[in-house]
Amino acid sequence: MRLRASKLLLTIAGFGLLFQGGCSPEPETNYVPSSTKPQVYVSKDPEPLPVGKDPNADVVKGDDSVVPPLSVSVSLSAVPLVTDGPNSLWPRAVNLGGGTLLLIYGQDIEGFHTLKTQISRDDGLTWVEHGEVAREAVTATRELRDANLTVLPNGTILAIYRNINDGIFRIQVSASTDKGATWAARGDVDVSSGATAQNMLHPLLRVSSKGRIQAYYSKQKSRGGPLSIVMKSSSDDGKTWANELTVATRAIGNASYPAVIGLRDGSILVVFDTPRVDGDTRLVLRSTQSDNDGLTWSNTKDVYVPTNGLRSAKSPQAAIMEDGRPMIFFMSDEDTTEAECCSIKMVVANSPATFKDLSWGPQAITAVGGINNVFPSGVQTTGGDWLLFYERASNVSFNRVKIAGGL
């Protein structure tokens, strides 16, 4: 199968982007603290804003390096499908260099849950089916999804994903050394089973400043309980994993869908979605930071809170601009009904962020309008364009993004 991408023109004055991270509504589940108790700062939830108040109206600018908000214009055309089968979910892609892009997605087909890949050797103009990462027979108690990709410095590609098999919850890693054509199981990041089994979901990988691989994911605190975000590390390219640390948690409600990115000062930013207040079903975006490679984490801060208290912002993806400002893509029902969710929006930091100085712009910008657009992710092509992937009506879709201007 070969498909040609149509164009989405996104003009962003003066800046380019670098995407990282990974997100899908899943059963609301959560994390159990490890026996080793890390030093974690858990703050009280910010006071709820009155409905209709702009949550970013009183943003404090950081320093003289603050740059103006983005000026963005978007022109949408017909959305192409990458996959030709139903139930194609959670697209994530990486750039392998030389015009080669690798896409991973979940697909239920012919009685199997599968994690498939497609490859493009012409910067995303055409795509062909490639290797299969994993498969499980479809049963009422099995699930295989939430895959993300990362490329190690030695060129090995790692895929991390969620695997539920007959009541055993796993976060697993597979590896490819031939650009995704073949895959082999590399190791289990985490396993939970039995009467106290904890669900785990939304995993993604990051290579730390010290060369260790870090896996971030959502995990239940107890069986049937709320989700927290945790992190484990590997020093052997993903074969073994240890040292579970809590990144973000709350006493009531979930902290889930982590998006992770490194800032220019070497600190780590994790953005996640969480209820607006205890007991609320509407979600907002908050963040936490670490300046010691993930050993400890700061109090949480608001990133984006919809002004309408009946609307949500969720499933964030992290990006970094060429000037150092982080940007967050997310899905929102602010412009739709809850049943028609969502459009894809973005919010940008006021300045090139550091550990001590991070505030967010006064408004969110719609990147993909319309309805039923969910779980966005992006990859930059060798030619400098960007491909923005997302689910639409249970199929993987994407648009080409062009960024005009320069520093």
C-alpha positions in Angstrom: 0.0 0.0 0.0 1.4 3.4 -1.0 -0.3 6.6 0.0 0.5 10.2 -0.8 0.1 12.9 1.9 -2.1 16.0 1.4 -0.9 19.3 2.8 -1.7 21.1 6.0 -0.1 24.5 6.0 0.9 25.7 9.4 2.9 29.0 9.4 4.6 29.8 12.7 6.5 33.1 12.6 10.2 32.6 13.0 10.5 29.2 14.7 10.8 25.5 14.1 9.8 22.6 16.3 11.2 19.4 17.7 8.6 16.8 18.9 8.9 14.2 21.7 6.6 12.3 23.9 3.4 10.2 23.9 -1.2 9.7 24.7 -5.4 7.7 24.5 -8.5 7.7 26.7 -8.1 4.5 28.6 -9.7 2.9 31.6 -8.9 5.3 34.4 -6.3 3.3 36.4 -3.1 4.1 38.5 0.2 3.5 40.4 1.5 1.9 43.5 4.5 3.4 45.3 7.6 1.4 45.2 9.2 0.0 48.3 12.0 2.6 47.9 10.5 5.9 48.8 12.0 8.7 46.6 11.9 12.3 47.6 8.7 13.5 45.8 7.0 16.8 46.2 3.2 16.6 46.1 1.5 19.9 46.2 -2.1 20.8 46.9 -4.2 21.2 43.8 -4.3 24.8 42.6 -7.4 26.7 43.6 -10.1 26.2 41.0 -10.7 29.3 38.8 -14.1 30.8 38.4 -15.8 29.5 35.2 -15.0 31.9 32.4 -11.7 33.2 33.8 -8.7 32.9 31.5 -6.3 30.7 33.5 -3.3 32.3 31.9 -4.4 35.9 32.1 -2.0 36.8 34.9 1.1 35.1 33.4 4.3 36.5 34.8 7.1 36.9 32.2 10.4 35.4 33.1 13.1 37.7 32.0 14.3 39.8 29.1 14.6 36.8 26.8 10.8 36.5 26.7 9.6 36.5 23.1 6.1 37.4 21.8 3.3 34.8 21.5 3.2 32.8 18.3 1.3 34.1 15.3 -0.2 31.1 13.6 -2.4 30.6 10.6 -3.7 27.1 9.6 -5.1 25.9 6.3 -6.6 22.4 6.3 -7.2 20.2 3.2 -8.5 16.6 2.9 -7.0 14.3 5.5 -5.3 11.2 4.1 -5.4 7.8 5.7 -2.1 6.0 6.4 -3.9 2.7 7.2 -6.7 1.0 5.2 -8.1 -1.1 8.0 -10.4 -0.3 10.9 -9.3 0.1 14.5 -6.0 1.7 13.8 -4.9 3.6 16.9 -2.3 5.7 18.7 0.2 6.7 15.9 3.8 7.6 16.8 6.7 8.2 14.4 10.5 8.8 14.5 12.9 10.2 11.9 15.7 7.6 11.1 17.6 10.1 8.9 18.1 10.4 5.2 14.5 10.9 4.5 13.4 7.7 6.2 10.5 7.9 8.7 9.1 5.0 10.8 5.5 4.9 12.1 4.1 2.6 14.7 0.4 2.1 15.5 -2.0 -0.4 17.0 -4.5 -2.3 14.8 -7.0 -5.0 15.6 -7.3 -7.2 12.5 -8.2 -10.8 11.6 -8.6 -11.8 15.2 -5.4 -10.3 16.5 -4.3 -7.2 18.4 -1.2 -6.1 16.5 1.5 -3.4 16.7 2.4 -2.6 13.1 4.9 -0.3 11.5 5.0 1.6 8.2 8.0 3.2 6.6 8.5 6.1 4.3 11.7 6.7 2.4 10.7 9.9 0.8 10.1 12.2 3.8 6.5 11.1 4.3 5.2 11.4 0.8 4.5 7.7 0.4 4.2 4.9 3.0 4.5 1.1 2.8 3.8 -1.6 5.4 6.9 -2.7 7.2 7.7 -4.9 10.2 5.3 -6.1 12.9 6.4 -5.4 16.5 4.0 -7.7 18.4 0.7 -9.5 18.3 -1.8 -11.2 20.7 -5.0 -13.1 19.9 -8.1 -11.1 20.6 -9.9 -12.2 23.8 -12.0 -10.4 26.3 -9.1 -10.0 28.6 -6.3 -9.1 26.2 -5.1 -5.7 25.0 -2.0 -4.5 23.0 -1.6 -0.8 22.4 -0.1 2.6 23.4 3.2 2.1 21.5 6.0 4.7 21.3 9.3 4.7 19.5 12.8 6.0 20.3 16.2 5.7 18.6 19.2 5.0 20.7 22.6 6.6 20.0 23.8 3.3 18.5 20.9 3.3 16.0 18.8 0.6 17.7 15.1 1.4 17.7 13.1 0.6 20.8 9.4 0.3 20.9 7.7 0.5 24.3 4.0 -0.6 24.7 1.3 -1.8 27.0 0.4 -5.5 27.0 -2.5 -6.9 29.0 -2.8 -10.7 28.7 -5.2 -12.7 30.8 -5.0 -10.4 33.9 -1.2 -9.8 33.7 -0.4 -6.2 33.1 2.9 -5.4 31.4 4.9 -2.5 30.0 7.2 -4.2 27.5 10.1 -3.2 25.2 11.0 -4.6 21.8 14.1 -3.7 19.7 15.0 -3.5 16.0 18.5 -3.2 14.5 17.3 -3.1 10.9 15.2 0.1 10.8 12.1 -1.6 12.0 11.9 -4.5 9.5 12.2 -7.2 12.3 11.7 -7.0 16.0 12.7 -9.0 19.1 11.5 -8.8 22.6 14.0 -6.8 24.7 12.5 -6.9 28.3 9.7 -6.1 30.6 9.8 -2.7 32.2 7.1 -3.6 34.7 4.8 -6.5 35.4 1.8 -6.7 37.7 -0.5 -9.7 38.2 -2.7 -11.6 40.7 -5.4 -10.3 43.0 -3.6 -6.9 43.5 -2.6 -6.4 39.9 -2.2 -2.7 38.9 -3.0 -1.4 35.4 -0.3 0.4 33.5 -0.5 2.5 30.3 0.7 5.4 28.2 4.4 4.5 28.2 7.2 6.4 26.5 11.0 6.4 26.5 13.7 9.1 26.9 17.5 8.8 26.9 18.8 10.7 29.9 21.7 13.1 30.0 23.7 10.3 31.7 23.0 7.8 28.9 20.4 5.7 30.8 17.1 4.9 29.2 14.1 6.2 31.1 10.6 4.8 30.8 7.7 7.0 31.9 4.2 5.6 32.2 0.9 5.8 34.1 0.3 3.2 36.8 -2.4 2.5 39.4 -1.6 3.1 43.0 -3.7 0.1 43.8 -5.9 -2.3 41.9 -8.9 -0.3 40.6 -7.4 2.9 42.1 -6.3 6.2 40.4 -3.3 6.7 38.2 0.1 8.2 39.0 3.0 8.8 36.7 6.1 6.8 37.4 9.6 6.3 35.9 12.0 3.4 35.7 15.5 3.3 34.3 17.7 0.9 32.3 21.5 1.0 31.9 21.6 -1.9 29.5 19.7 -0.6 26.5 16.3 -1.7 27.8 17.0 -5.3 28.8 16.5 -4.8 32.6 14.7 -2.0 34.5 14.9 -0.8 38.1 14.4 2.1 40.5 10.8 3.0 40.2 10.3 6.6 41.1 7.1 8.6 41.4 7.0 11.6 39.0 3.5 13.0 39.7 0.6 11.9 41.9 -2.5 13.2 43.7 -4.5 12.0 46.6 -7.8 11.8 44.7 -8.0 11.4 40.9 -5.5 10.5 38.1 -2.3 12.0 37.0 -1.9 10.3 33.6 -0.8 10.6 29.9 2.8 11.8 30.5 4.6 13.9 27.9 8.3 14.3 28.5 10.9 16.7 27.1 14.4 18.0 28.0 14.8 21.7 28.4 17.8 23.7 27.3 19.3 23.9 30.8 19.3 20.1 31.1 16.2 19.8 33.3 13.3 17.6 32.5 9.7 18.7 31.9 6.8 16.3 32.3 3.3 17.5 31.3 0.2 15.4 32.1 -3.5 15.6 32.4 -5.4 15.5 35.6 -8.8 16.5 37.0 -9.4 20.2 37.4 -10.3 19.6 41.1 -10.9 16.5 43.2 -13.9 14.5 42.0 -14.2 16.4 38.7 -14.3 14.5 35.4 -13.0 17.5 33.4 -9.3 17.5 32.8 -6.5 20.1 32.7 -2.8 20.1 31.9 -0.3 20.4 34.6 3.5 19.9 34.8 6.4 18.9 37.0 10.1 19.4 36.5 13.3 17.7 37.6 16.8 19.2 37.7 18.6 16.0 38.8 17.8 13.6 36.0 14.5 12.5 37.5 15.5 11.7 41.1 13.2 14.3 42.5 10.3 16.3 41.1 9.0 19.8 41.7 5.5 20.9 42.8 3.0 20.8 40.0 2.0 23.9 38.0 -0.9 24.6 35.6 0.1 24.5 31.9 -3.4 24.9 30.4 -6.8 25.1 32.0 -9.8 25.6 29.7 -11.7 28.8 30.5 -15.0 26.9 30.3 -15.2 24.8 33.4 -17.2 22.1 31.6 -14.4 21.4 29.0 -11.2 19.4 29.1 -7.6 19.5 27.9 -6.0 16.1 27.7 -3.5 13.7 26.2 -0.5 16.1 25.8 2.5 15.8 23.5 5.7 17.8 24.1 7.7 19.7 21.6 10.7 22.1 21.8 11.1 25.1 19.5 14.4 26.2 18.0 14.5 29.2 20.3 14.3 26.8 23.3 10.6 27.4 24.2 8.6 24.2 25.0 5.3 23.8 23.3 2.5 21.3 24.2 0.1 19.8 21.7 -3.1 18.3 23.2 -6.7 17.4 22.4 -9.6 19.5 23.6 -13.4 19.5 23.5 -13.5 23.3 23.9 -14.7 23.7 20.3 -16.8 20.6 20.1 -19.3 18.6 22.2 -17.9 15.9 24.5 -19.3 13.3 22.2 -17.5 14.8 19.2 -14.2 15.4 20.9 -11.7 16.6 19.8 -9.8 19.4 18.1 -6.0 19.5 18.5 -4.5 22.6 20.1 -1.2 23.9 21.3 0.1 26.2 24.0 3.6 27.7 24.1 5.9 28.8 26.9 6.5 32.5 27.3 10.3 32.1 27.2 13.0 29.5 26.6 12.3 27.6 29.8 14.6 26.6 32.6 14.0 24.7 35.8 13.3 27.9 37.8 11.4 29.9 35.1 8.5 28.4 33.2 5.3 30.1 32.4 2.9 29.6 29.6 1.3 31.8 26.9 -2.0 33.5 27.2 -3.9 31.4 24.7 -4.2 28.1 23.0 -3.9 27.9 19.2 -6.0 25.4 17.3 -3.8 23.3 15.0 -6.4 20.8 13.7 -10.0 21.8 13.8 -13.1 19.8 13.3 -14.3 16.8 15.3 -13.0 13.3 16.3 -9.3 14.2 16.1 -7.5 12.5 19.0 -4.1 11.6 20.3 -1.8 13.8 18.3 1.9 13.2 17.7 4.5 14.7 15.3 7.8 14.0 13.5 10.0 16.4 11.6 11.1 15.3 8.1 14.6 15.6 6.8 13.4 18.3 4.5 12.2 20.4 7.5 8.5 19.9 7.2 6.5 18.2 10.0 4.0 15.4 9.8 1.2 15.7 12.4 -0.4 12.3 13.1 -3.6 11.6 14.9 -6.5 9.3 15.1 -9.7 10.1 13.2 -12.7 7.8 13.4 -10.4 4.9 14.5 -8.0 5.3 11.6 -4.5 6.8 11.5 -4.5 10.1 9.7 -1.8 12.8 9.1 -1.2 16.2 7.6 2.0 17.7 6.4 2.9 20.8 8.4 5.0 23.6 6.8 6.9 26.0 9.1 7.8 29.3 7.5 10.5 31.8 8.6 13.7 31.4 10.6 15.6 32.8 13.6 
